[in-house]
Amino acid sequence: MPYRHAHRWLVLLFPLIAIAFWPGYWGNFRRAPFALHAHGLTATAWLILLTLQSWSIHARRVKWHRRIGLATFIVMPLFAAAGPLALQGMANLWRTKADPFHATFGAQLVVADMIAGPTVLFLVAYALANRRNPERHAAGMLATALLVLPPVIGRLFPALPGFPHGGWAGYAGFRLALQLAEGLTLLIALYLARRATAARISFGIAALATAAQMIGFETIGRSLIWEWWVNVLTRIPPAPMALLAGGGCALLLWWAWYQNPRSKRRANPNSADHIQSKRIWQHSGL
């Protein structure tokens, strides 16, 4: 199967996430608002599910892989529903100038999150629609993990010796850290997209989303019209937003699931996709 070592790389993400988000979330778990809990816990649940999926298929636990995979229809809609709540929470922190960090970067970070969240949902839907094609399915699922890297690495860079600080809220330090993290993620996505033809769509989408985040943070996120929109976002009732996002995600996944019925399960053994699939099964790994 493709990406036979992916689960090992995914496991390495968890301690990095714990360290990166300890000051802002895990270290203040009891005092964190509901929106932050909803986003943090559903995102963590997705990464756990992704890791188990990668491990189970390469351990030849096919039944486990299929059964665990059905949890996608629960975790992803919950993750989608939590997204607008987290965005609104960030917007409120920026509007009220709750702290120097959010007063400086809050509106710009809303741009990045509004790109990352829908991209994850689209990649999962693409992976489900291509679940009969192992390399496309695996690439679609694993590409979602790349979008976790910028916020994680961006928070780890300031801890490096010699990195320009100026305090956590120092504009130059955090801006440089975030753009370096986005740039590193972009290079990884482009590298993975070049490794196999069937992976180009998924990792290409991840690369485009990362580039859009980099550009949006520096342009749209600093504009007056965007600040107006972020203010509007703080006034929208949260419950309808969450229900609409969660319900829309569930419909998208349902639609994607039925794009590849069982009747199409058998592939032409002489097709380019089938030959490419066999090569990736034998040689690919992260």
C-alpha positions, -999 to 999 in steps of 0.1 A, spaced: 0 0 0 12 36 -6 28 57 22 35 26 44 54 47 70 29 76 72 15 66 105 49 69 121 52 105 109 17 112 121 25 99 156 54 124 157 29 152 153 12 146 186 41 157 209 48 187 187 11 197 189 12 193 227 42 216 230 31 241 204 -4 246 219 5 241 256 5 279 264 -27 287 245 -48 257 251 -36 225 268 -20 243 297 -52 262 303 -76 234 294 -101 241 322 -103 278 314 -105 275 277 -139 285 260 -162 260 245 -153 270 209 -117 263 215 -125 229 230 -147 221 201 -121 229 176 -91 215 195 -107 182 204 -123 175 170 -91 183 152 -72 160 175 -98 133 170 -93 136 132 -55 132 135 -60 101 158 -85 86 133 -61 94 104 -32 77 123 -52 46 131 -64 44 95 -29 45 81 -16 20 106 -45 -4 102 -43 -8 65 -5 -13 65 -9 -38 94 -34 -57 71 -62 -51 95 -86 -44 67 -118 -48 87 -105 -24 113 -96 0 86 -131 0 72 -149 1 106 -126 29 119 -131 48 86 -168 50 92 -160 73 121 -151 99 95 -189 105 91 -190 116 128 -157 133 133 -156 154 102 -191 170 106 -182 178 142 -149 193 131 -168 213 104 -193 225 130 -166 236 153 -148 256 126 -171 287 126 -171 287 164 -133 289 165 -133 315 138 -158 336 157 -138 332 189 -107 344 172 -127 373 157 -140 383 191 -106 383 206 -94 406 179 -124 429 181 -121 433 219 -83 435 218 -83 408 245 -45 406 244 -17 421 224 -13 389 203 -49 387 191 -52 425 187 -23 423 163 -28 391 144 -64 380 151 -80 393 119 -52 379 97 -53 345 113 -90 343 105 -80 343 68 -57 314 73 -83 294 92 -110 301 67 -88 286 40 -75 256 60 -109 243 73 -128 240 40 -96 226 23 -95 197 48 -132 189 42 -127 190 4 -97 166 7 -116 142 28 -145 142 4 -120 137 -25 -104 107 -6 -138 91 0 -148 95 -36 -116 78 -46 -116 51 -20 -114 23 -46 -81 39 -58 -56 33 -29 -30 59 -39 -55 87 -45 -74 78 -14 -43 77 8 -29 110 -7 -62 127 -1 -64 117 35 -28 124 44 -28 158 27 -51 170 54 -23 165 80 -1 190 61 -25 218 69 -18 212 106 19 220 102 18 258 98 1 266 132 23 240 149 56 249 134 49 286 136 45 283 173 77 262 177 101 284 157 102 312 183 115 287 208 146 282 187 179 298 199 187 330 181 152 334 167 140 370 167 115 374 195 104 408 208 79 390 230 52 365 219 32 394 205 62 408 187 50 414 152 83 407 133 90 375 153 56 358 149 51 370 113 85 355 103 78 322 122 44 318 105 57 325 70 86 301 75 62 275 87 40 281 57 70 280 33 82 247 48 47 232 45 45 244 9 78 227 0 67 194 16 34 195 -3 52 202 -36 77 174 -29 49 149 -22 29 160 -52 59 152 -75 64 117 -61 34 101 -79 10 111 -105 -20 100 -86 -10 121 -56 -7 154 -75 -42 165 -70 -44 160 -32 -9 174 -24 -13 200 -51 -45 212 -34 -26 213 0 1 234 -17 -23 258 -32 -41 262 1 -8 269 19 2 295 -7 -32 311 -4 -27 313 34 7 329 30 -7 355 6 -40 361 23 -23 367 57 -2 395 42 -28 411 19 -65 404 25 -60 400 63 -46 435 66 -72 453 46 -100 475 60 -127 455 42 -115 423 58 -116 440 92 -152 450 85 -160 414 76 -144 401 108 -165 425 128 -196 412 110 -186 377 119 -187 384 156 -224 394 153 -236 362 135 -254 338 159 -230 308 164 -256 280 165 -269 284 130 -233 287 116 -223 255 134 -254 236 122 -250 248 86 -213 239 85 -218 205 101 -249 196 80 -232 208 48 -201 186 56 -223 156 62 -240 161 29 -207 165 11 -193 133 26 -225 114 18 -223 127 -18 -186 117 -21 -193 82 -7 -217 75 -35 -195 88 -63 -177 54 -65 -202 26 -61 -192 -11 -57 -199 -18 -93 -168 2 -102 -146 -16 -77 -127 -37 -103 -101 -17 -122 -87 -25 -156 -54 -43 -149 -38 -27 -179 -48 8 -171 -22 35 -163 -38 40 -129 -36 3 -120 0 1 -131 9 32 -111 -10 18 -81 11 -14 -81 43 6 -83 33 28 -54 22 -2 -33 56 -18 -37 79 12 -34 62 42 -18 68 53 17 72 85 38 
